[in-house]
Amino acid sequence: MPRCIPFVSAFCLFVSLGYSSASKDWKAYLGDRSSSQFSELSQIRPENVNELKLAWRWDGELPEGTKRSQIQCNPLVIDGVLYGTDANIDLVALDAATGRLLWRLDPYEGLQVKEGRGVNRGLAYWESDDEQRILFGVSRFLIAVDPASGKRIASFGKDGRVDLKADLGVNAEGLQVQANTPGVVFENLIVMGMRVGEGPAPAAPGPIRAYDVRTGELVWKFNTIPQPGEVGYETWPKEAYKSVGGANVWSGMTVDVERGIVFCPTGSAAFDFWGGDRLGDNLFANCLLALDARTGERLWHYQFVRHDLWDRDLPAAPNLLTIQRDGIAVPAVAQITKSGHVFVFHRETGEPLFPIEEVAVPRSDLSGEMAAPTQPLPTKPAPFARQVFSADQITDVSEESRREILERFVTLRPHVPFMPPSKEGTIIFPGFDGGGEWGGAAVDPNGVLYVNGNEMPWVLTMLDATGGESAGERVYMQNCVGCHGVGMVGNTAHGIPTLKGIQNRMTRIEIGERIKLGKGVMPAFGFFSEKDMDALLDYLVNQAAGDRHDDGPAESSAPKVKRPWAHTGYNRWFDSNGYPAVKPPWGTLNAIDMNTGEYLWRTTLGEFPELIEKGLPPTGTENYGGPAVTAGGLLFIGASQDEWFRAFDVRTGEELWRFKLPAGGYATPSVYEVDGKQYVVIACGGGKMGTKSGNSYLAFALE
């Protein structure tokens, strides 16, 4: 069982656990449009959760040609039907009481060009008096579906699809645009974000857009990279809006239905790790934006990272909650971050509800770069992940591991928060995937926030991207090395294959098609000029075969972006046994009273059985997917690398129940009721952190 780390204040969650008008459904991504990840159902409770059994299991076929498919979907459950996406990113409707398949939709049916589908984290639901719609994103498309028949609604957009590239400009056509996370519905609008490129290659801009749910017509648009005359334009170079991309909402949004405010957490501007072409604070990247949901007008904003150089995207939809201050109920919005902080604001004014201080940070020594001199950090709550990887934090799981990590530690830049990227290697801690991640936090009606966190160190090393012995190598360095690595070795932890020997697995034409269209989580690189594509293909095929040749200087592909730096990839720092380089805990689960900013409890999430056998206490593991909390006093979560699904007592953090899943549950569970019986369901797609893939949904209930 996980150890409980001592809590700092007493905890009593509910005076009464019963709710007379409990909602039976899970009608929105993360439970409701406030992103509470909370269910008012209370049939399953701490005293009977050990009687929880598998109620049903649905299995789909695994996608062909991949060993690292995933399901990240938090499914909807409405009127006894579960709507979710599988590992193929097909939309499925299941009987929520039995798991029986009712219908399945291939969202690419009828399309001749099939770009990579990416991943899907959930769906949006809209209803009026006489009609209902499921809206979800696949690759570059927003799709509307009739939930009764499983057919696309032809009157929406073109044949049921809206192309999210349509109004991004002519240069966006060949660039990555993916709608991984669902938009949020307000009245007759769906407000959409999207995922765009983050590397040295050209990236699409990331405006926030609202579409009419009936017609698919664009209603309003907010430019997150301001154009001349717009607020924030002065925080960028004058021409940046023409070439710099990113500043997009990829992690989900939240809407205050009563006040008509949509809260939009944005990511960093591209390129993630060098900003010499975007000098300045870069509004509205790395911001929580409060917009008028009807018009897109900015009401207030807060920027968490100025001139981001560390990929500190805001990783999850913010949570709406009510907190008590001097006996007054205050409408609040809380935003978790990858750095493991929680920022809390008054929902209407943007006023911080805990003090925020400015902290001086180091300068950059990369050519052309100018880091911001200070960054903001909240004084409360304390971060839910450690902030500094110092020598005393080096792993102690074995003496051999400690020595191995120490040998590399002394060669890297000394770690402090916001240490800029470097050629020597900069420790990113907590890592690129948090602290907090896209699974999000849960909040209950008493103002308690529950969040799982990662404490994984990563190492970021910058490379001169202007060299290379051939044009193809230079194209590779600018566009491919961040994922596939120096020497084309790939990255197994991210499911990225090696490119060594690729000419033995695919033809030259097939390689070119894969680059142009993408597949799975690989984005499309359709912006390459013909000469750049030929040079890259020459390099991949001939370099893999050991035949180096200089094919001359490469021509830049439009849009022209001159970025002299690349990086060696997203590299977790493990010892030779595959354990993180830092002392445990490596994954945690935390309960924070947001009324006071104090922790109620903290415990590890996940374990390595072989370390338990050696006498070590549970260490926690890296984790993806978030918690669901219930009025019954339970917190349900998968997420951990060990592939267990667990239930915790919300009052104490004690683990009360667990079930071994067929594949990792790297998605947020949903809670619902059918015919008087409460269920908890989770998608089991695996595929992350080197674990096996699956294509299942499992639902649990009391016998």
N, C-alpha and C positions, 0 to 999 in steps of 0.2 A: 504493500500500500504506500502511496506517496507520503512523504513526511510533511507535516504542517510547520511552516516557519512561523515563529511567534508573532501574534498580531498585537497591534498597538492600542486598540480600544475595544470595549465590549460591543457585542453585536446582538441585536434582536430585530429580526426582519419584519415579521407580521404579528400584529395583535390578533388578527383573525385571518386564517388562510382561505376562507370561503369567499366566493364571489357569486352574487345572485344572478348576474347577467354575463357570465363568462362567454367570451367569443369562442366558437367551436372551430373556426377556420384559421388558416395561415394565408391571408389574402394578399400579402405584399412581400416583396423581397425583404428579408430580415424581420419578418413578422408583421410590420405595419409601416406606414410612411414616415413614422418618427424614428425608424431603425432601432426599436427597443430590443429586439430579439427576445421578447418577453411574451409568455402566454398566461392568460388568466385561468387556465385549467389547473385543477388541483386534485384529480383522482389519484394520480401517482404521487406518493409522499415518501419522506424518509423512512417511515415505519413499514412500508410495503414494497419499496423499490426493489428489494432483493427477490421479489416474486415476478419481476419483469421477465418476459419471455419473447422470443422471436415470434411475431404474429404472421408475417409474410415476407417473402423475398422475391424480387423480380430481377431476372438476369437477361441482359441483352448480349448481342454478339460484339466481340472486341473489334475495333477497326483493323483493317488489313494493313500490313506493312509498317507497323509501329509497335514498339514495346513500352512506350512511355505515354500512352494516352491517359487522360484524366477525366474525372467529373468533379467540377467545383460548384455544382448547382445547389442552391438553397431552394427547394421546390415549393410551389404554391399548392395549397389544398383548399378547395372551394366546393361546397355542397357535395362532399363525399368523393371528389375526384382529385387526384394528385396530378399536377402538371410539372414536368421537369424535362431536363435535357440529359441525354446519355453520353457515353464516351465518343460517339460519332457526331455529337452535337445535333442529333435528331431530336425533335420535340415529341415527347410521349405523354399520353394520358393513361393513368392507371386507376382502377378501382381502389380507393384509399383504404377500404376495409379488407381487401383480399390480395391486392397487387396484380389483379388480372389486367392485361393490356386491353385498353379500349380502342385506341388508335395511335398511329405513329405518323409523323410528317418529316420528310426529308426537305429541309428548307431550301436546298439547292435544286430541287426538282424543277426541270424546265429551263435551267440556266446552262448555256453552252460553255461559259468560262467559269471554272471552279477554282477560285483562289483558296488559300488555306483558311480553314474555318476558325482557327484560334481556339479559345476556350469560351465557355459560357458559365456565368456565376448565378444566373437567375432570370426571372421573368417579371413582367409588369401586367397588371390586370386592370381593365376599365369596364365599367358597366353603367348603363342608363336604364330608364324604365323598360325599354323594349329590346335591348341588345347588350351583348358582352363581347369583349375582345381580349385575347392574349397578345401581348406585344413583346418581342424579344429580338436580340441582336445576334447575328451570325456574320463573321467577317465584316464586310463594309455595309451590310444591309440591316435595316430595321424592318421587321416583318410583323404583319397583323394576321391573326388566326382566329377563326371561329371556334370557341372551346367545345361546342357541341359536336361539330363534324370533323374537326381537325384539318379543315381546308383553309387555304389562304383567302383573305377577303379581298376580292379583286378590285374593289373601289378604293382601296388604300394604296396610294402611290401608283406604281405600275405593277399590275398583277400581284398586288399584296405586298410589295416591297418598296422601301424608300432607300435610295443610294445615298449614304452619308458622305460620299465624296462630292456630291453634286454641286455644292456651292462653296467649295474650298479653294477654287482657283485652278487654272490649267496645270500648274505644276504638281498638284496633289494626285493626279491620276495614277502615276507610277509609284506612289508612296504608300507606306503602311497606314491603314485606317481599319480598326477593328472595334466592334461594339461588344466587348467582353462582359461588361456589367450592365444590368438593366437600368433603363431610365426610371424616372419617378413620375407618377400620374398626378396631375392637379386639374380638377374640373375636366375640360375637354382637351387638355394638352398632355403630351408626354415630353418631359425635359430630358435631353440626352447628352451624355458625355461620350468619350471614345478613347481608345488606346492608339497612340501614334508612335513613331520611331523615337529612339532616345540616344542613338549612337552618333559617331562623326558624320555618317551619311546624311543627306538631306532628310528632313522630317516635315510632316504636314503640321499646320497650326492646329490648335485644339479649342476652337470656340465652343461655347455652350449654346445649344439650340433647342427650341421648343417647336413641336410639330402638332398639328391637329390630329387627334386620334381617329377621326372618321375619314379624313381625306389624305392624310400624310403631308399636307402642305406646310411649308415652313412659316411659323407665326412670328417668332422673334429670335434674335441671335445676339450673344454677348461675346465680344472679342476679348479673349484672355491675353492676347498680345496686342496692346492698344495701337490704334492707327492715329494719324495726325488729327488733332482736335479732341481726342478721347482722353479721359482721366488716366494717368499713368504713363502716357506716351513719353514723358520726359525721363522716365527711369530706364529707357533703352536707347541704344544708338538710333539715329534718325531713320535709317533704312532697315532696321532690324525686322520689322513686320513683314518685309518682302521675302526674307530668306530664313529667318529663325522659326523653328517649329516647337511643338510641345505646349507646356502650360495648360494641359488638358485634364479633364476629369475622367479618370479611368476607374476609380474605386467605388463609385456610387454616390447618390445624392439623397437628401432628406428634405421633406417638406412639412412645414407648419401649416396644416390645412386651415386652421382657424384664422391665422394672421396672413395667409397668402404669401409666405416667404419660403423660397427654396434655397437650401444651403448646399453649396457646391465646393468640395475640396479639390484643389488643383494640384497638379504635379509640377515637376521642374521643367525648365526650358531645355531644349536639345542644343547641343550635345550635353549629356549629363555631367561630364567631368572636366570640361574645359569651356570657358565662356568668353574667350577673347573677342568673339564677334558679337557679344551681347553684354558688354560692360555696363554696369549699373545695377540697381536693385532688382529690376525685372518684375515689376508688377504686371500681371496678376498671377505669376507663377508662385507655387508654394503658398497659396492663400486659401482661407475659408471665405468664400464670397456669399453674402446674403443678398439675394436678388428678389425683386417683385416677381412672383411666379406668373402673373398675367402678362407682364410687359418685358421682363428681362432687365428692368432698371436696377442699377446697383443701389442698395440701401446702406450697406457697410461692408468692410472687409478687414481681415487681419492677415499679415504676411508672417509666416513662421520661420522661413529661411530666406535671407536675402542673397541674391546671386548664387543660387544653389550650385555646388560643385560635388555633391555627395549622393545624388539620386535620392534626396529626402522628400520624395513625393508624399503627399498626405494619403495614407494607405487604405482608409476605410471611410464609409459614410459616417458623418457625425451623428451623435445621439441627442435627441431632444429629451429633456428631463426637467423636473421641478425640484428645486432645492430650497431649503429653509434658511432664511437669514433674519435673525432677530424676530422670529415669529411670523415673518412675511414669506409667502410662497413666491419664489422668483422663477420666471420662465428662463431656462438655461439651455445652452447647446454645448456639448462636450466633444472635443476632437482629439482622438488618439493619434500618435505619430510613430514613425519608424524608429525614432530615437528613444521611445519608451516614455514619453511625456504625455500628460493629459492637460490640454488647455480648455478653460471653461469661460464662457461669455454669456452676458445677458442677451437673450434671443432677439430683442427688439432694437437694442442700441449698439451691440458689439462691445460693451464695456466689460473688461476682464473681471471675473468674480474672485480671482486670486491674483495677487501682485505678480507682474512679469518684470524681470530685470534684464538689462543689457549687459552682455558678457563680451569682453575683448577676446578676439580669436586670432590665430596666426595668419601671417601673410603667405601668399603663394610665390614660389620661385620658378614656375613654368613660364616660358617666354610668352608674352602677349596677355598674360592673365593678371587680374586685379581682384582679389577676394574682398568681400565686405569686411570692414574693420571690426564690427560687432554683430552679435546675433542675440535674439530674445529667448529667454528661458523662464518658465514659470517657477515661482518659489513654492507652490503647492499645487497638487499633491506631489510628493517625491516621485521621481521616475520609477517605473515598474521594471526597468532593466538597468544594469550597471552602465556607467558612463565612461569609465576609463579602464583600459587594458594595460595595467602596469605589471612589472616583473613579478610582484607578489601574487598576481592573479593567474599566472601560468598554471596549466593543468597539473593536478597531483594524483591522477588516477593510477599512475605508475611512475617510478623513478626514471625509467627509460623514456617515457613520453615527455616528462618534464625537461630532461636534458635535450631531447630532440627539438622541442619547441623553443627552448632558450637559445639554441644555436642560431635559429633563424630570427628570433626576436631582436637580437642585438644588431642585425643588419638592416632593420626597418626604421622608418621614422618613429621617434618616440610618440606614443599615443596620447593625445588630448582631444576633447571634443572639437570638431571642426578643423582638424589638421588637414590642410589642402592636399589634393592628389599630388603624387611625386614620382620621379623616376626610380627612387630607391625602394618604394613600396610604402603605402600608407595603410594603417590598420583602420578598418571601418567597423566600429563597435558601438552599440549593437549593429548588426550587419545590414546589408542591403534589403533583407527581408524582415527587418524589425529586430527588436521591439515589437510594436504593433504591426499587424498585417491586414490583408483584405478581408479576413474572416470577421473583423470588427469586434466591438464590445457590446455587452448587454447591459441594460439598466432596468431597475425595478421601480415600482411606484414610490418607494421610500427614498429614492435618490442614491441608491447604491449602484456602482458601476463595476462590472465583472469583465476582466480582460485577460486573455492569454498572451504571453510574450516570449520572444526568442532572445537568447543571449549567445549568439553565434558570431565569432569574429571572422571577418573576411579581409582579404588583402587586395588593395587596388594598386596596380603598377602601370604607370604611363609609358608610352612608347613614342618615339619620333616616327611619325607617319609619312614623312617626306622622302624617306629613303626607299630601299627596295632595289633588287637587282634587275627587275623587269617591270614593265607596265602592269602586268597581271598581279605581281606581288604587291604593288602599290595600291591597286584596287582592293585586293584582299585586306590589306592593312587598314584601309579606310572604312571598310564595310563589314568584314567578316571575322576579324581576329577577336573582337570582343566576345563572340559566342563560341566560335570553333577553336580559338586559341592559337598561340604561336606554335608552329609545327603541325597545325591541323589536327591536334590531338582530341578535340571535342571536350565535353564536360559532362561526365556521367551523372553527377549529382543533379544537373538540370535536364537530363535526358537529351543532351545535344551530342550527336554521333561524331565520331572521328571522320575526317575526310581523307585519311590515308587509304590508298587503294580504292578510291571511289570509282576509278575507271574500270575496275573489275566488277563493280556492282551495278553501274548505270552507264548508259550510252551518253555521249556528249550532248545529244539532243535532249535526253531525259534530264541531265544535270541542268541544262539551260532552262528547261520548263520549270523545274523545281525552284530555281533562283527567281525566275520571273513571277511565278504564281504563288510560291510558298506552299506549305502543307502543315496541317496541325498547328502547333504553336509557332512555327517558323513563318515570319511575315513575308510578304511579296517584295521583291526588289525590282519592280518594273520600270524604275527610272533610269536604269543603265543605258547609256548609248550603245549602239551596235559595236563600236570599237572597244569600249570598256568591257562589254560582255564577252567578246571574243578573247580579249586579253586575259580576263579572269578564267575563262574555260581552259585556255592554254595552260595557265598556271596550275589550276587544279589537277588537270589530267597529267601534264608533263612533270610537274613538281612531285606529284604522288609517285610517279614512276622513276624519280631521281634524275630527270632530264631537265636541267636548268638551261634557260636560254633568255637572252635579252631581246624583247620584242619592241624596244623603243619606248619613248615617252607616251604616257596615256593621256587622252583628252579628257577633260573634266565633263561630267554629265550635268545637264541642267536639272534643277536650278543650281547655279554655281555657288558653292560654299567652301571657303578655304579654311580648313582646320588642320593645323600641323601636328596634332596629337591624337593618338589612339590609346587603347588600353589592352591589357593582356587577358581580359575577361572577368567574369563574376566568379571569383574564386574563394570558396569557403576555406577556412584554415583548419585543417585536421592534422592529427598526428598520423603516424603510419598505420595505426589500427583503425582509423576512421572515426576517432572521437574528437570533439572540438578542442582547440588549443587552449581554451580558457578553463579555469576551475568550474565545476558545477555550481549552481544549477544551470542547465542548458535550455530548459523550457519551464515556464512557470504559469500559474493561474492565480489571479489576484482579485481581491474584493476591496473596493475603495468607497468609503462614505463621502460622497461629493458634497454633503452639507458642511463637512468639517475639513475635507481634504486629507483625512487620516485613513490608513489602511486598517481593515478589519481582520483580514487574514491573507496569507500567501502560502502557496504550496507548489510542489513540483508537478509537472504535467508530463507523463511518459517515463519510460525506463528502458534500460538495456539489461535483459535477463542475465547475460554473461557477467555483467558487473555486479548484479545483485548476488549471484552465486559466489563471487569473490569476497563478499562481505561489505561492499559499498552500499550506502543508502541510495534510494532512488535519485537519479541525477536530473530527471527531466530530459526531453528530447526536443529538437527543432519541431515546430508544429505549424500547420496551415489549416485554416477554417476556424470558425468562431464558436462561442457558446450560445445555447438557448437556455433561458431561465424561466421557471414556472412559479405560479402562485402556490403550488404544492410544496415549495421550499427546496426545489432541486435545480441543479445546473447540469445540463447534458452537453458533452463535447466529445468529438473524435479527435481530429487534428494531429495527434502525436505520431511519430515515426514508427512506434511499436504496433500500430494498427489495432489498438483497442478503442472501444467506445465506452465512455465512463459516465457515471452520475455522481455528483458531489452534493453534500449538504451545504446549502447557501449560508447557513448560520456559522459554520465552523471550518469549511473547506475540507472536511473529511470525505474521502472516497467511500461510497456506499455500494457501488455495483459496477461491474465491467463485463464486456462481451467482446470476444475476438472476432474482428471483421474479416471477410474474405479478401479485402484489399483496403488500403488506408482510407479512412473517412476524412479526406481533406476538403471538407465542405461544412457549412453551418447547418445543423439539423433543424427540422421543422416539427412543431407540436400541434396536434389537432384532435378533434373528436368526431366519431361517426357512430350513430346509433347508441349514444350513451357511453361509449368506450373511448378512453384517451389513448392516443398513439404518439410515438416519437419516431421520426423517420430520418435516415441519413443516407446520402449518396456515397457509395464505396467505389471510387475510381482509381485510387492509388496513383502510381506513376511518378510521384515526386520523391525527392531525397533518395533516389536509387531503389525505391520499393516497387514491387510488381504492380502491374495495372489490373484493373477490374472494370466491370460494367454492370453494377448492381445497385438496387435500392433495397434497404432493409428497414422494416418497421417493427416496433416493439410495443407490447401492451401487457397489462396484467392478465393472468389466466382467468 
